[in-house]
Amino acid sequence: MLFCNDVGYLGMCGHGTIGVVRTLQHLGRIAPGVVRIDTPAGTVAATLHDDGSASVENVPSFLHARDVAVDVDGLGRIIGDVAYGGNWFFLTSLPAPALDVRNAAALLDAATRIREALGRSAITGAHGAAIDHVELFGPPLRADADARSFVLCPGAAYDRSPCGTGTSAKMAALHARGRLPLHATWRQESITGGLFTGTLAMHDGALVPTTRGRAYVTAETTLLFDRDDPYRFGF
């Protein structure tokens, strides 16, 4: 399965996987149970639950570098962690703006500045991998959440969901710091108020996160490709 956005494809997408599983159920192609899905990052195991929610056992995740400093235009020196959760993330917090969807434009600008500064400073993931996601964290608004986040995806898009790969990276970073034990529950709130729950397990020496959330089918569409249309495959 490939997850495409406005600039290419992602290594993995937890939110997208949950959406695909729910869609397959809607189409009558699967029943509650486990579905194994190949992604660019590796094979993941998705479970459709009886209540319609889905959980994704992700690829192994880890903290790559902690307390990394980067000088960002207009923001000064920012400290954060570099972690992998199926995609590469820079995890950090800012004093402002608040993590509110009404501040989406300002948050998008700040996160983009951070990502550009990481590139200029040659700060990367393992083996020189580009850090193409930036996740800003802050206190939750929901009483049942542990943290709230804003996630910049590759290109100029942000995630309305809590971000499955970002939640995986965050949990891996917390575990490496001794702040999230194995099998403990972490609840991640999105910029729009959605919630993922996550846990960590150790499989064959690798830290494997599982996130759980919901998706909703909103439409059934038909794409038409007119053979006389010169742009039917794009341009």
WOKAFEN-V714695 format. One record per backbone hydrogen bond with DSSP energy under -1.0 kcal/mol. NH is the residue of the N-H (numbers start at 1). CO is the residue of the C=O. If there is no record, write none. Layout:
BEGIN
((NH/CO) (NH/CO))
END
This chain:
BEGIN
((5/8) (10/3) (17/13) (18/14) (19/15) (20/16) (21/17) (22/18) (23/19) (24/20) (25/21) (26/22) (27/23) (28/25) (29/24) (33/48) (35/46) (37/44) (39/42) (41/11) (42/39) (44/37) (45/57) (46/35) (47/55) (48/33) (49/53) (52/49) (54/213) (55/47) (56/211) (57/45) (58/209) (61/207) (62/84) (64/82) (65/82) (68/80) (70/78) (72/76) (75/72) (76/72) (78/70) (80/68) (81/91) (82/65) (83/89) (84/62) (85/87) (89/83) (90/133) (91/81) (92/135) (100/98) (103/100) (104/101) (107/103) (108/104) (109/105) (110/106) (111/107) (112/108) (113/109) (114/110) (115/111) (116/112) (117/113) (118/114) (119/115) (120/116) (121/117) (122/119) (123/118) (125/129) (128/125) (129/126) (133/88) (134/152) (135/90) (136/150) (137/92) (138/148) (145/142) (146/187) (147/187) (148/138) (149/189) (150/136) (152/134) (153/157) (159/151) (167/163) (168/164) (169/165) (170/166) (171/167) (172/168) (173/169) (174/170) (175/171) (176/172) (177/173) (178/175) (179/174) (183/200) (184/181) (186/198) (188/196) (189/147) (190/194) (193/190) (196/188) (197/212) (198/186) (199/210) (201/208) (203/206) (206/203) (208/201) (210/199) (211/56) (212/197) (213/54) (229/226) (232/229) (234/231))
END
